[in-house]
């Protein structure tokens, strides 16, 4: 069984024309590998979450990025010697390797979920709770917005940064069809009410 822990819950606050944001960061432990998903931009929150899990940055085996928006990736600086994965490549120093399917050596499934960003991917794990999707910004809420999780509201959720509303809608349907629980890029984990 794969284990996971939310290291830092993401937030997105708009003050006038300025956004202050950091993504949800998740620790996955699968087949002995410690994976940090979306290390975010808030250094203190990430380090506190790692410390609570009994870890320091050098203890992490790899970092996975759902997409390349800065609020999700700035803290990769804390992991200078760790391979960085995205939806289909592994960057290890100056080596770039391709892969497909699961993160190599794990049962962690990689799912293409474009729409918010063209390169967006999500992860699906089987945990004690059931199937859990670490969905990045397939779903996200700005602070102060009520997190409504019925299917229609989730499919209609506004995303002012989406590159393709059509692709995002398809990605949302895909995640809701396979996940029992969803960890969004900004906001609280929620139960997926499959139909």
Secondary structure, DSSP 4 states (H G I P E B T S, - for coil): --EEEEEE--EEEEETTEEEEE--EEEEEETTEEEEE---S-HHHHHHHHHHTT--GGG--EEE-S---HHHHGGGGG-TTSEEE-SSEEEETTEEEE--SBPTTS--EEEE--SSSTT-EEEEEEETTEEEEE-GGGSB--TTS----SHHHHHT---TT-S-HHHHHHHHHHHHHH-SEEE-SBS--EE----
